[in-house]
Amino acid sequence: MNQTVIDSKDAALFSSKRRAIAGLTVSSLLVVWILASVFVHPLPHEVSDRANAPLLPGADIPPSVAGVLAHACVNCHSEKTQWPLYSHVAPVSWLVENDVKHAREHLNLSRWDDLQPVDQRMLLTAMATVIENHEMPPHKYVMLHPEAKLTADDAVRVIEWTRAERRRLRASASNMSAKQ
């Protein structure tokens, strides 16, 4: 019986040491991973030359709509991205940067004036559609950034603005062709 008690104490001590070593190993690997990711992803993110430029340059945008776009869209769809802390640590940084890159490829509010009016009208239609279908902002983004969630009023405000802006662009194109 004495031998059994000693063996169980030794086993418990051995198990406790093993857990401590495993915990230290995991902690060490985590620290190494974080430090390595900083070298893989150097800080800070590259700042665009349009980071301080107005959104949708050339568009007729009311302040209320600009406010909605500022809290729901600019982090991904412009060059005014506020990079969260987790976007500096790989592999999460790769996912975040990839999402922003693809979002800017679809719609970059900072480079609106680079687009032809016909492309602007097409993007305005697309904006209204994805908002109306509750596809934007994406649910995975809203989970981490609840302030980006669009209220029903926000959605209506932006959708109505996209329609008004399309009409303005069409009228402008008609006026230009009439002058030629």
N, C-alpha and C positions, 0 to 999 in steps of 0.2 A: 504494500500500500504506500509506503514512504517513497519508493522509487516512482510510483505513478504520480504522486503529488509533485515530486521534483521534475519529472518529465513534462507535466502539464505546465508548470511554472516556466521551464526552459522554452517550451513551445510558445507560450504566450509572450515571453520576452523576445524570442526570435521573430515572431509575427509582428510585434510592435516595432522592432528595429527595421524589419522589412518594409512596413508601411511608412516609416519615417524616411527611409532611403528613397522609396518610390516617390513620396511627396517632394523631397528635395530635388530628385531628378526631374520631375515634371515642372517644378518651379524654375529650375535652372534652364530647362529647354524653353520654357515660356519667355524668360528674360533674353535668352540668345535669339529666339525667334523675333521678338520685338526689336532688338538692336539690329539684327540682320535686315529686317524689313525697312528700317530707316535708311539703310544703305542701298537697298533695292529700290526704294522709293524716296529719293531725296526730298527734303522739305525746303521751302514751301512749294506749293503748286505754282506753275508758271502764270504770271499775271498778263492778261491780254492788254493790248493797246486800246481796246474799247471798254475796259472795265469801268471807266468813269463816264462813258458816253451815255446819252439818254437811250431808253428803250424805244423800239419801234421808230427810229428816226424817219421823219417825213410823214408819219401817220398822224391822223387827227384823233388823239386818244384822250378822253376825259380823265381827270384825276381819280375818279372812283374806279374806273377800269384799270388804270395804271396801278392802283393800290392792290387790286385783286391779283394782277399779274405778278406784282412784287412779292406777295406772300405765297403764291401758289406755283409760279412758273419759272421765275428767273434763275433759281438755283440750278436747274438743268438746261433750260432753253435760252440761256444768254451767257455772256462772258462776265457776268457779275456774280458768279458762283461763290457762295460762302462755304468753303470746304469744312465739313465737320471733323472733329478730332479723329474719328475712326477711319476717315478717308486717307490718313497718313500711314496706316499700318496694313502691310500686305498680309493676306491676299484680299482683304476687304477693299483696300484701296483700288485694286485692279477692277473689281466689280463696280465700284462707285464711278471710277473714271470712265469705264466702258459705257455705263448707263448715260453719263453726261455727254460723252462723245456722240453716242447715237441720238440722243435727244437734240443736240445742236445740229446734227446732220439733217434731222427732220424739220426743225424750226429753230432758228437762232434770232431771237428778238433784238440782239445787238447789231445784227447785220441786215436788218430789214431793208435799208436803203440800197443794198447791193442787188436786190431782187427787181425783176421787171414787174410792172403793175399786174400783168396777167398771172404771174406766179404768186404775187401777194394775195390776189383775190382767191386763188386756189388754196393757199394756206389758211386764209381767213375762213373759208368753207370747212376745211379740215379741222381747224380749231373748234368751230362751233359743233361739228359732228362728234368729236371725241369728248367734248365737255357734256354735250347732250346725252351721250351714251355712257357717261360716268367712267370713261376710260382714262381720263386725266383729271387730276394727277393720279398716278398709279397707286393702287392700294398699298403696295410694299413701301412706297415712299411716305405715304400718309401715316402708316404705322409708326415710322421713326420721326416724322415731322407732322404732328397733328395740326399745327397752325396752317399747313398747306391745304387742308380740306376745304373744299368749296361749299359754301352754303347754297341753298336754292336761289337766294337773291344774287349771290356772286355769279352763279352760273347764268342766270337770266341776264344780268348786267353785261357780261362778256359776250354772250351770244347775240344780244341786241346790238352791241357795239360792232361785232364782226359784220353783221348785216348792213349797218349804217356805213361802215368803212368800205365795204364792197360797192355799195351804191355810189359813194363819193369817188372811188377809183374809176368806176365805169363812166360816171359823168365827166370826170377829168379826161379820160381817154376820148370820150365823144367830143368834148370841147377842143382837144388838141387836133383830132382828125378833121373837125369842121374848119379849123383855122388853116389847115394845109390845103 
